[in-house]
Amino acid sequence: MRPGCSFACGAVHLLCTSLVVLSVSSASSAADWPHWRGASRNDVVAEASGWDGTQWRLHESWAGNVGQGSTSPLIVSGRLYTMGSTDSAETVVCLDAKSGETTWTKSYAAPLYGRHSTGDKGIYAGPCSTPEFDSATGFLYTLGIDGDLRCWDTGSGGKQVWGLNLYDRFNAPQRPDVGGKRGGQSRRDYGYTSSPLVMGDTLVVEVGDTKAGTLKGFDKLTGAVRWRSEVQDEAGHSGGPVPITIEGIPCVANLTMRRLVVIRLDAGRAGETVAEYPWTTDFANNIPTPAVSGNSVIITTAYNKYAMCRLDIKLGKALLVWEINDPSGVCSPVIHGGHVYWAWRGVHCVDWQTGEAVWKGDKVGTAGSCLITGDERLVVWADRGNLSLVETARRSPADYTELARRNGLFRRDVWPHVVLADRRLYCKDRDGNLKCLQISN
């Protein structure tokens, strides 16, 4: 139930459906969006918003449907990659990013929900994990809702390189009820939601193995397990592990069902815990992805633990810098220019150093994602298809200032994350409806 999804199987109902054969480049460009939360994995891009001082000129280039799910698109070298689902299959799809025409699709049998799923089935279905692109190999890594982890060669028409099912291989259990006095009514399990993460030669995946490591490092070329984390929590429901460097050591920060954990990636010590911080909520809903800046991490949730906090990580400990009762339930926080932004029950801006509120505005509900553009604007994608452009605190330090808005692009929850690449906004809803909006000069 986080911003991110999309696609169906055999019959892909795109408005433009002619097959296009393109040459593929394994290297992504600066204008690409090759990972969950963008090129730098932080929702900050160098591209300008397109605001000309009086108007936000957006032209709909194409639209289509790619199947149910909350996976957000990736944009790499003129191609769009995403996933989606029908009742009996998940499909990985590759489109021409400019025209929406289909380049290739790959389908495999899969259910709409994970095998241990429970709760909230009326508001999500299909894959929720955003794919991961590796520029060194041109490989695309996908993780389905029922644990199908697969590697595809984008340079060979999407040929499968390797694959395995995480449930079958590691027997991750159903997430337990952690709601205390709710008497079992708070149990939630959405299946696999977190994105795989390429770090060097390793693919880091949150498996949720409570006996032999929550996170595992797989050989990205073969799928063989290279290491296992010391922490053995159930998997969280966030967008996945995030790179962070602690005292010169490469690590990842990950929000499991029970805590923030920072894990080493260096050779010989990969999987060891650097620091941890308890963070258990009702419904097991640690949904927003941890936001990283330097050696600091922001985590947040709004399910009984109604809070957001900043932690400074050192070898052996996590130090609380501040905690506020002003959370995000779904949208991952964006750290930029001395401020923290998010869109959940309003668009929020707080001071990075203190956590003090700077401004708040709009009437955003629960579904929402946002990104910061190179000209200091905030693009907000929320609710059931409302797109808005907002000044950052650098341009509007005291008040929420909305520059432009488009309402009602879709009619369903927009859990998938908004994407900006090569002067195009890609907007998607949980049913797989997808629109490409060209930013005009």
Secondary structure, DSSP 4 states (H G I P E B T S, - for coil): --S-----SSS--BS----------SSPPTT-B-STTTTTTSSB-SS---B-SS-B-EEEEEEEE--B--PPPEEETTEEEEEEE-SSEEEEEEEETTT--EEEEEEEE--SS-TT-BS-TTS--S--PPPEEETTTTEEEEE-TT-EEEEEEGGGTTEEEEEEEHHHHH-PPPPPP--GGGTTTT--B----PPPEEETTEEEEEEEETTTEEEEEEETTT--EEEE-S--PPP-SSS--EEEEETTEEEEEEE-SSEEEEEE-STTTTT-EEEEEE---GGG---SPPEEETTEEEEEE-SSS-EEEEEEEETTEEEEEEEES---SSSPPEEETTEEEEESSSEEEEETTT--EEEEES---S-EEEEE-TTSEEEEEETTTEEEEEE-TTTSSSS--EEEEE--S-SS---SPPEEETTEEEEE-TT-EEEEEEEP-
